[in-house]
Amino acid sequence: MSFLRRLPLAVPVVALVCAAGAVPQDGAVLPVATCKQLAPREFQLTVTLLNCGADLAVDYAAFIHFDRTRAGERLYNEPAPGPRPLVAPTTSSAWAADEVTVIEFPPVTLPASIRHEVFVKVGLWDAAHGIRLTLRG
């Protein structure tokens, strides 16, 4: 996991964690995730990806998962607009060596049933090959 950032929400505390996977051959992709609180249990995540020389052969999808644990995969799969895996396509195979890509995910509302920490895992996913790209931060 590349980085962890705790974000203040009314309840619960949210952490952003990069998801681990295969290491890029020719460089790295550096993620920066920001959170905008819209209401006491509603927020919007924006992920900024800086390509630091990675030569990506496929178009990865950016994702955020809502997890019960810091490590591992115990995902929340609440119905919309609550926590669920969110995915956004990218054109990563065409990224220049210093390109910056900004992805704004739709707003998320935490259901009242969730009364403890939620870990938000951010990553890039190649669905065709089932591979996550390692992000460095």
MARZA-662324 format. One record per residue: x, y, z of N, C-alpha, C in turn. Coordinates in steps of 0.2 Angstrom, whole numbers, plus 5000, padded with zeros to 4 digits. Layout:
<nodes>
+------+------+------+-------+-------+-------+------+------+------+
! n.xx ! n.yy ! n.zz ! ca.xx ! ca.yy ! ca.zz ! c.xx ! c.yy ! c.zz !
+------+------+------+-------+-------+-------+------+------+------+
!    X !    Y !    Z !     X !     Y !     Z !    X !    Y !    Z !
...
+------+------+------+-------+-------+-------+------+------+------+
</nodes>
This chain:
<nodes>
+------+------+------+-------+-------+-------+------+------+------+
! n.xx ! n.yy ! n.zz ! ca.xx ! ca.yy ! ca.zz ! c.xx ! c.yy ! c.zz !
+------+------+------+-------+-------+-------+------+------+------+
! 5004 ! 4994 ! 5000 !  5000 !  5000 !  5000 ! 5004 ! 5006 ! 5000 !
! 5003 ! 5011 ! 4996 !  5007 !  5016 !  4994 ! 5007 ! 5022 ! 4999 !
! 5000 ! 5024 ! 5001 !  4999 !  5029 !  5005 ! 4993 ! 5028 ! 5009 !
! 4993 ! 5032 ! 5015 !  4987 !  5032 !  5019 ! 4986 ! 5039 ! 5021 !
! 4980 ! 5041 ! 5021 !  4978 !  5048 !  5023 ! 4971 ! 5047 ! 5026 !
! 4971 ! 5050 ! 5032 !  4965 !  5050 !  5036 ! 4961 ! 5056 ! 5035 !
! 4955 ! 5056 ! 5033 !  4951 !  5062 !  5032 ! 4945 ! 5063 ! 5037 !
! 4944 ! 5069 ! 5039 !  4939 !  5070 !  5044 ! 4932 ! 5070 ! 5041 !
! 4928 ! 5065 ! 5043 !  4921 !  5065 !  5042 ! 4917 ! 5065 ! 5049 !
! 4911 ! 5067 ! 5049 !  4907 !  5067 !  5055 ! 4907 ! 5060 ! 5058 !
! 4905 ! 5055 ! 5055 !  4906 !  5048 !  5057 ! 4906 ! 5043 ! 5051 !
! 4910 ! 5039 ! 5049 !  4916 !  5037 !  5053 ! 4922 ! 5041 ! 5050 !
! 4928 ! 5039 ! 5052 !  4934 !  5042 !  5049 ! 4935 ! 5038 ! 5043 !
! 4938 ! 5041 ! 5038 !  4939 !  5038 !  5031 ! 4946 ! 5038 ! 5030 !
! 4949 ! 5033 ! 5028 !  4956 !  5033 !  5026 ! 4957 ! 5031 ! 5018 !
! 4962 ! 5034 ! 5015 !  4963 !  5032 !  5008 ! 4969 ! 5028 ! 5008 !
! 4969 ! 5022 ! 5004 !  4974 !  5017 !  5004 ! 4975 ! 5015 ! 4997 !
! 4981 ! 5016 ! 4994 !  4982 !  5013 !  4987 ! 4982 ! 5006 ! 4987 !
! 4979 ! 5003 ! 4982 !  4979 !  4996 !  4982 ! 4985 ! 4993 ! 4978 !
! 4987 ! 4987 ! 4981 !  4994 !  4984 !  4978 ! 4992 ! 4980 ! 4972 !
! 4998 ! 4979 ! 4968 !  4997 !  4974 !  4962 ! 5004 ! 4974 ! 4959 !
! 5003 ! 4973 ! 4952 !  5010 !  4972 !  4948 ! 5013 ! 4979 ! 4948 !
! 5020 ! 4978 ! 4948 !  5024 !  4984 !  4948 ! 5025 ! 4986 ! 4941 !
! 5025 ! 4993 ! 4939 !  5026 !  4995 !  4932 ! 5033 ! 4994 ! 4930 !
! 5034 ! 4992 ! 4924 !  5041 !  4991 !  4922 ! 5046 ! 4997 ! 4921 !
! 5043 ! 5002 ! 4918 !  5047 !  5008 !  4916 ! 5046 ! 5014 ! 4920 !
! 5043 ! 5014 ! 4925 !  5041 !  5020 !  4929 ! 5036 ! 5019 ! 4934 !
! 5032 ! 5024 ! 4936 !  5027 !  5023 !  4941 ! 5022 ! 5028 ! 4940 !
! 5016 ! 5027 ! 4943 !  5010 !  5031 !  4943 ! 5009 ! 5033 ! 4950 !
! 5009 ! 5040 ! 4951 !  5009 !  5043 !  4958 ! 5002 ! 5045 ! 4958 !
! 4998 ! 5043 ! 4963 !  4991 !  5045 !  4965 ! 4991 ! 5050 ! 4970 !
! 4986 ! 5055 ! 4969 !  4984 !  5059 !  4975 ! 4977 ! 5059 ! 4975 !
! 4974 ! 5058 ! 4981 !  4967 !  5057 !  4982 ! 4965 ! 5063 ! 4986 !
! 4959 ! 5066 ! 4985 !  4956 !  5072 !  4989 ! 4949 ! 5070 ! 4990 !
! 4947 ! 5073 ! 4996 !  4940 !  5071 !  4998 ! 4937 ! 5078 ! 4999 !
! 4931 ! 5079 ! 4996 !  4927 !  5085 !  4998 ! 4920 ! 5083 ! 5001 !
! 4920 ! 5085 ! 5008 !  4914 !  5083 !  5011 ! 4908 ! 5088 ! 5009 !
! 4902 ! 5084 ! 5007 !  4896 !  5088 !  5005 ! 4891 ! 5088 ! 5010 !
! 4891 ! 5084 ! 5015 !  4886 !  5084 !  5020 ! 4889 ! 5079 ! 5026 !
! 4886 ! 5079 ! 5032 !  4889 !  5075 !  5037 ! 4891 ! 5068 ! 5035 !
! 4887 ! 5064 ! 5031 !  4889 !  5057 !  5029 ! 4890 ! 5057 ! 5021 !
! 4891 ! 5062 ! 5018 !  4891 !  5062 !  5011 ! 4898 ! 5066 ! 5008 !
! 4901 ! 5062 ! 5004 !  4908 !  5065 !  5001 ! 4909 ! 5064 ! 4994 !
! 4914 ! 5067 ! 4991 !  4915 !  5066 !  4984 ! 4923 ! 5065 ! 4984 !
! 4925 ! 5060 ! 4981 !  4932 !  5059 !  4980 ! 4935 ! 5060 ! 4973 !
! 4941 ! 5064 ! 4973 !  4944 !  5065 !  4966 ! 4951 ! 5062 ! 4967 !
! 4953 ! 5058 ! 4961 !  4959 !  5055 !  4961 ! 4963 ! 5058 ! 4955 !
! 4969 ! 5061 ! 4957 !  4974 !  5064 !  4952 ! 4979 ! 5059 ! 4951 !
! 4981 ! 5057 ! 4945 !  4986 !  5052 !  4943 ! 4991 ! 5055 ! 4939 !
! 4997 ! 5055 ! 4942 !  5003 !  5058 !  4938 ! 5007 ! 5052 ! 4935 !
! 5008 ! 5052 ! 4929 !  5012 !  5047 !  4926 ! 5019 ! 5049 ! 4926 !
! 5023 ! 5045 ! 4930 !  5030 !  5047 !  4931 ! 5035 ! 5042 ! 4927 !
! 5033 ! 5042 ! 4920 !  5037 !  5038 !  4916 ! 5035 ! 5031 ! 4914 !
! 5029 ! 5029 ! 4917 !  5027 !  5022 !  4916 ! 5024 ! 5021 ! 4909 !
! 5026 ! 5016 ! 4905 !  5024 !  5015 !  4899 ! 5019 ! 5009 ! 4899 !
! 5012 ! 5012 ! 4899 !  5007 !  5007 !  4901 ! 5004 ! 5005 ! 4894 !
! 5003 ! 4998 ! 4893 !  5001 !  4995 !  4887 ! 4994 ! 4994 ! 4886 !
! 4990 ! 4995 ! 4892 !  4983 !  4994 !  4892 ! 4980 ! 5000 ! 4895 !
! 4973 ! 5001 ! 4894 !  4969 !  5006 !  4897 ! 4966 ! 5003 ! 4903 !
! 4969 ! 5006 ! 4909 !  4967 !  5004 !  4915 ! 4961 ! 5008 ! 4917 !
! 4957 ! 5005 ! 4922 !  4951 !  5008 !  4925 ! 4953 ! 5010 ! 4932 !
! 4952 ! 5016 ! 4933 !  4953 !  5019 !  4940 ! 4947 ! 5016 ! 4944 !
! 4949 ! 5014 ! 4951 !  4943 !  5012 !  4955 ! 4944 ! 5014 ! 4962 !
! 4939 ! 5015 ! 4966 !  4939 !  5016 !  4973 ! 4934 ! 5010 ! 4976 !
! 4937 ! 5007 ! 4981 !  4933 !  5002 !  4985 ! 4932 ! 5004 ! 4992 !
! 4927 ! 5003 ! 4995 !  4925 !  5004 !  5002 ! 4926 ! 4998 ! 5006 !
! 4931 ! 4998 ! 5010 !  4933 !  4992 !  5014 ! 4932 ! 4993 ! 5021 !
! 4931 ! 4987 ! 5025 !  4930 !  4987 !  5032 ! 4937 ! 4987 ! 5036 !
! 4942 ! 4985 ! 5032 !  4949 !  4984 !  5035 ! 4954 ! 4988 ! 5031 !
! 4960 ! 4989 ! 5035 !  4965 !  4993 !  5031 ! 4969 ! 4988 ! 5026 !
! 4970 ! 4982 ! 5028 !  4973 !  4977 !  5024 ! 4968 ! 4972 ! 5022 !
! 4969 ! 4969 ! 5016 !  4964 !  4964 !  5014 ! 4958 ! 4967 ! 5010 !
! 4953 ! 4963 ! 5009 !  4947 !  4965 !  5005 ! 4941 ! 4962 ! 5008 !
! 4938 ! 4966 ! 5013 !  4932 !  4965 !  5016 ! 4927 ! 4971 ! 5013 !
! 4925 ! 4971 ! 5007 !  4922 !  4976 !  5004 ! 4915 ! 4977 ! 5006 !
! 4913 ! 4984 ! 5007 !  4906 !  4985 !  5007 ! 4903 ! 4985 ! 5000 !
! 4897 ! 4982 ! 5000 !  4893 !  4982 !  4993 ! 4886 ! 4985 ! 4994 !
! 4886 ! 4991 ! 4997 !  4879 !  4994 !  4999 ! 4876 ! 4996 ! 4992 !
! 4870 ! 4997 ! 4992 !  4866 !  4999 !  4986 ! 4868 ! 5007 ! 4985 !
! 4868 ! 5009 ! 4979 !  4869 !  5016 !  4978 ! 4864 ! 5020 ! 4982 !
! 4865 ! 5026 ! 4984 !  4872 !  5030 !  4983 ! 4877 ! 5028 ! 4989 !
! 4876 ! 5023 ! 4992 !  4881 !  5021 !  4998 ! 4888 ! 5018 ! 4995 !
! 4892 ! 5016 ! 4999 !  4898 !  5013 !  4997 ! 4897 ! 5007 ! 4992 !
! 4901 ! 5007 ! 4987 !  4901 !  5001 !  4983 ! 4908 ! 5003 ! 4978 !
! 4910 ! 4997 ! 4975 !  4916 !  4999 !  4971 ! 4914 ! 5004 ! 4965 !
! 4918 ! 5009 ! 4964 !  4916 !  5014 !  4959 ! 4922 ! 5013 ! 4954 !
! 4920 ! 5013 ! 4947 !  4925 !  5012 !  4942 ! 4925 ! 5018 ! 4937 !
! 4930 ! 5020 ! 4935 !  4930 !  5025 !  4929 ! 4936 ! 5024 ! 4924 !
! 4934 ! 5023 ! 4918 !  4939 !  5021 !  4913 ! 4944 ! 5027 ! 4912 !
! 4950 ! 5025 ! 4909 !  4955 !  5029 !  4908 ! 4958 ! 5028 ! 4901 !
! 4962 ! 5032 ! 4898 !  4965 !  5031 !  4892 ! 4973 ! 5030 ! 4893 !
! 4974 ! 5026 ! 4899 !  4981 !  5026 !  4901 ! 4986 ! 5023 ! 4896 !
! 4984 ! 5020 ! 4891 !  4989 !  5017 !  4886 ! 4992 ! 5023 ! 4882 !
! 4988 ! 5029 ! 4882 !  4990 !  5034 !  4878 ! 4994 ! 5040 ! 4882 !
! 4994 ! 5039 ! 4889 !  4997 !  5044 !  4893 ! 5004 ! 5045 ! 4891 !
! 5006 ! 5052 ! 4891 !  5013 !  5054 !  4890 ! 5017 ! 5053 ! 4897 !
! 5023 ! 5053 ! 4897 !  5028 !  5052 !  4902 ! 5026 ! 5056 ! 4908 !
! 5024 ! 5062 ! 4907 !  5023 !  5067 !  4913 ! 5015 ! 5069 ! 4913 !
! 5011 ! 5065 ! 4910 !  5004 !  5067 !  4910 ! 5000 ! 5067 ! 4917 !
! 4996 ! 5071 ! 4918 !  4992 !  5071 !  4924 ! 4984 ! 5070 ! 4922 !
! 4981 ! 5065 ! 4925 !  4974 !  5063 !  4924 ! 4970 ! 5064 ! 4930 !
! 4965 ! 5068 ! 4930 !  4960 !  5069 !  4936 ! 4954 ! 5066 ! 4935 !
! 4952 ! 5062 ! 4939 !  4946 !  5058 !  4939 ! 4941 ! 5060 ! 4945 !
! 4935 ! 5063 ! 4944 !  4931 !  5064 !  4949 ! 4925 ! 5059 ! 4949 !
! 4925 ! 5056 ! 4955 !  4920 !  5050 !  4956 ! 4913 ! 5054 ! 4958 !
! 4908 ! 5050 ! 4957 !  4901 !  5053 !  4959 ! 4901 ! 5053 ! 4967 !
! 4897 ! 5058 ! 4970 !  4896 !  5058 !  4977 ! 4894 ! 5051 ! 4980 !
! 4896 ! 5050 ! 4986 !  4895 !  5044 !  4990 ! 4892 ! 5046 ! 4997 !
! 4886 ! 5043 ! 4999 !  4883 !  5044 !  5005 ! 4884 ! 5037 ! 5009 !
! 4887 ! 5038 ! 5015 !  4888 !  5033 !  5020 ! 4881 ! 5031 ! 5023 !
! 4879 ! 5025 ! 5023 !  4873 !  5023 !  5026 ! 4874 ! 5024 ! 5034 !
! 4868 ! 5025 ! 5037 !  4868 !  5026 !  5044 ! 4870 ! 5019 ! 5048 !
! 4870 ! 5013 ! 5044 !  4872 !  5007 !  5047 ! 4879 ! 5006 ! 5048 !
! 4883 ! 5011 ! 5044 !  4890 !  5010 !  5045 ! 4892 ! 5015 ! 5050 !
! 4895 ! 5013 ! 5056 !  4896 !  5017 !  5062 ! 4904 ! 5017 ! 5064 !
! 4908 ! 5014 ! 5060 !  4915 !  5014 !  5061 ! 4919 ! 5016 ! 5055 !
! 4926 ! 5015 ! 5056 !  4930 !  5017 !  5050 ! 4929 ! 5014 ! 5044 !
! 4929 ! 5017 ! 5039 !  4929 !  5015 !  5032 ! 4935 ! 5016 ! 5028 !
! 4938 ! 5012 ! 5025 !  4945 !  5013 !  5022 ! 4943 ! 5013 ! 5014 !
! 4945 ! 5018 ! 5011 !  4944 !  5019 !  5004 ! 4950 ! 5017 ! 5000 !
! 4950 ! 5012 ! 4996 !  4956 !  5010 !  4992 ! 4955 ! 5012 ! 4985 !
! 4961 ! 5015 ! 4983 !  4961 !  5018 !  4976 ! 4966 ! 5015 ! 4972 !
! 4965 ! 5013 ! 4966 !  4969 !  5010 !  4962 ! 4968 ! 5010 ! 4954 !
! 4972 ! 5007 ! 4950 !  4971 !  5006 !  4943 ! 4970 ! 4998 ! 4942 !
! 4965 ! 4996 ! 4938 !  4963 !  4989 !  4937 ! 4963 ! 4988 ! 4929 !
! 4966 ! 4982 ! 4927 !  4966 !  4980 !  4921 ! 4961 ! 4974 ! 4921 !
! 4955 ! 4975 ! 4919 !  4949 !  4970 !  4920 ! 4951 ! 4964 ! 4915 !
! 4953 ! 4965 ! 4910 !  4954 !  4960 !  4905 ! 4959 ! 4955 ! 4907 !
! 4964 ! 4957 ! 4911 !  4969 !  4952 !  4914 ! 4969 ! 4951 ! 4921 !
! 4964 ! 4955 ! 4925 !  4964 !  4954 !  4932 ! 4970 ! 4956 ! 4936 !
! 4973 ! 4962 ! 4933 !  4979 !  4964 !  4937 ! 4978 ! 4971 ! 4939 !
! 4980 ! 4973 ! 4945 !  4980 !  4979 !  4948 ! 4987 ! 4982 ! 4947 !
! 4988 ! 4988 ! 4945 !  4994 !  4992 !  4944 ! 4996 ! 4995 ! 4951 !
! 5002 ! 4994 ! 4953 !  5005 !  4997 !  4959 ! 5005 ! 5004 ! 4958 !
! 5003 ! 5008 ! 4963 !  5003 !  5015 !  4963 ! 5008 ! 5017 ! 4968 !
! 5012 ! 5022 ! 4967 !  5017 !  5024 !  4972 ! 5015 ! 5031 ! 4975 !
! 5016 ! 5032 ! 4981 !  5014 !  5038 !  4984 ! 5018 ! 5040 ! 4990 !
+------+------+------+-------+-------+-------+------+------+------+
</nodes>
